[in-house]
Amino acid sequence: MEKIGKITQINQEIKNLQRIKTEIQDGCHHKKTTIKFDSTNTPRVMCCECEKDLSYPSREELEVFLTGK
């Protein structure tokens, strides 16, 4: 029974931290971005400050990222 209570507590903490993360990301102006690959190896435009996933990169953005030019 104690394990179930601990799991519930951990899940509540995760939910609270996700809420805080969302608040921080929503308040960010996303002035500097970069391209990173997500968990499925899909390129995404991400904020450098808050790490929010913003969009898919355009062809031009992806070309610059991949060639380093």
C-alpha atoms as one frame of an Amber mdcrd trajectory, in Angstrom:
protein
   0.000   0.000   0.000   2.879   2.360   0.754   4.209   2.000  -2.810   0.869
   3.081  -4.262   0.878   6.186  -2.061   4.428   6.996  -3.133   3.515   6.598
  -6.811   0.523   8.892  -6.333   2.758  11.480  -4.671   5.318  11.250  -7.483
   2.589  11.640 -10.118   1.279  14.741  -8.329   4.792  16.217  -8.228   5.250
  15.533 -11.958   1.925  17.204 -12.732   2.877  20.234 -10.610   6.304  20.529
 -12.262   4.736  20.270 -15.724   2.343  23.089 -14.799   5.258  25.254 -13.633
   7.214  24.437 -16.818   4.230  25.440 -18.972   3.878  28.741 -17.103   7.569
  29.536 -17.609   7.430  28.607 -21.298   4.250  30.636 -21.865   5.968  33.692
 -20.343   9.076  33.333 -22.511   9.482  35.563 -25.590  11.424  32.872 -27.522
  13.935  35.406 -28.869  16.617  32.828 -29.704  15.791  29.499 -31.322  17.666
  26.462 -32.538  16.840  23.219 -34.259  16.920  20.034 -32.217  15.718  16.522
 -32.867  12.832  15.245 -30.750  12.424  11.726 -29.341  11.327  10.424 -32.764
  14.353  12.051 -34.488  12.151  14.675 -36.106  13.772  18.120 -36.418  11.968
  20.803 -34.410  12.500  24.515 -33.789  13.090  24.937 -30.049  13.528  27.983
 -27.825  17.098  28.166 -26.475  15.961  29.668 -23.173  12.904  27.657 -22.132
  13.299  24.659 -24.465   9.722  24.933 -25.732   8.970  23.044 -28.929   7.806
  25.833 -31.242   7.407  24.454 -34.765   8.803  22.413 -37.586  11.729  24.104
 -39.334  11.294  25.453 -42.847  13.303  23.878 -45.650  15.679  26.825 -45.565
  16.176  26.606 -41.787  16.780  22.881 -42.007  19.270  23.292 -44.873  21.257
  25.888 -42.907  21.193  23.676 -39.829  22.331  20.549 -41.655  25.055  22.198
 -43.754  26.253  24.614 -41.086  26.138  27.555 -43.533
